[in-house]
């Protein structure tokens, strides 16, 4: 991106400082670095506001069309969504405004060109990011307003995603509109950029729409009704005996405890079925068990997005569900959660 900016800016740099020669490209790269530092400020503003509300920030990425801040959880209120979204464009507009003020006291030359470019780029980024369509910040602002009016976060996301799709169509048709309405003759680069930006908007809007539809079904996922009845056996128990005891009481899962009755593992159904039947009488059940790690013991009343987040942070095929007092209620199998979600999606 820095090289592209350097090439595009080279004629203007040469116009301002004709004696630079090849160094005009170095000046272009320097401007690109300055520009992306201002984009970084935009993203840091999102991150700081998110952290203010206790939301974790995983990363900030700079890319071809700007930047992205990855926040690891959803905002909890429309007000939080609005503030986290709007602070980025406002930061860009503020940087652009400061650059405009600085332009009047900056002498002619490369420095003034850099200030001029910084002002224009940040004002454009700030204003265009307020377009009401996802994945732009303005889409999140629209989402927060619809969320506030309807008390439905997912409806806000879907409305804002449609706004993003409309914006994508407008961007795609912009070169033709510029030619017909304003007499501007677009070149190949203009058409290429229109396709790239429109694709970015359409893809991001569609992903947000699908995510909203998925999240809308998440509250229906509850661990308690999906739990399998469980029995506990000593870790040295042969597989055959453990399976017999489970079948005797109608249990669909087996947990393993050590000699001190401490819970030490949960039997992995896949590993158990993969063990040849003729060997099961001699193989201890602990050999087909997964050691219980942090994150594999969940509260039995966990549900919805909290359930999915817990399973994502500690991937496993089985989880032990416990009551508030610590007693074991059952085992939650990932395959059962997947099946329940698919059945809910089919309704």
Steps between C-alpha positions, in 0.01 A plus 500: 500500500789734580652433157165564328458829684858595412438438128166684499644794693823526299369752239373733773827470696694580182279802442568633850871407510628434146865438597439184709539244223451141626467632854147606410399137562663507843290807578191307388583208729555742790157648436347149495652428841360829631159418356489155657607642835186715486296187412658334804378791715149438364519133604659575838202726575266202443722279719523745789125560504433124489739440790329777694186283497688187599513349152818314411694610191682216325678692226522804277574430133587743224409389148452620144175690568585631846493311826300272729478459876405150617291513817443163667141558616186691411415834656228465763288809428414721200683787668823302523466391136448861391799636690741223400398545134488878470825579682713373208354729227499791744870442567573505124297820457687657793838404350385638164381823661831546684687441171283764328588750774868407470488546120465879540827531693703240306744633236474390137675177405487135591397564860197700390411230248512239778278711727261563212479126421458411866215748533317381190548129569384516861197715424399262221558193721307655787200606291479186284526278806177658623308364200220298667588150388702211640791427511564878524489674836190685384333162467566432865360843584183411305492162675510672840213732407277218371597293806394788724167548320406131473683360802636234264873490429468243220239707315737795521779292347281380212376853419859632506615208283240589237635855519844359419364314199335816370828687548680226305262539204545880507879468503493251214293738290695812597733515194200492264316755714806727500515486120128562442423740783822697547682468169797331671679249281602207726809296412574129545627559855168662597304198377741261674472683831120508469493121460743444790314732742158372396616140553636593843170662601277225361706219654520671840128582500406144405724353770340730760154399384578128526662553841187679626278214384726250675517702822122539499472121547768474769270568801316175413816300573497397866742256658266344758249334260784384273695329778555125496448306819837406646660241727840522668739203510854451638773567245622137500156358406510298174314656210257205479403535866463878475271466196296228677443725803400791274250284310361360823391844623428645155792747508628649179838614631775387735734705717811362670622568852836432658559298814420799719156537328624812326351547153787448257360440153204460270473202264535597138228323301704500179801340669280242672331391176840480328622243755452142366235309697734208572738739681243691705500248785873563558535872427434740791238767437757770581677421170199628302443799726604858454650673800266770624660837436400850599199591290365143468284533812199724435203613705192300408293814437739648244323585175506696175802707409671427833482128423644541149774730628598252774514213252703706253757603760559137606420269206403148610256224408353476852454743789404424860196695623475579869230644723568823694599290804761311295318168458525342157177529299609340175722520195444732204616359166599741225321283245173547694544879498568496125192287438278725712623807317441344158150393600428853621629643172272269303185621678 
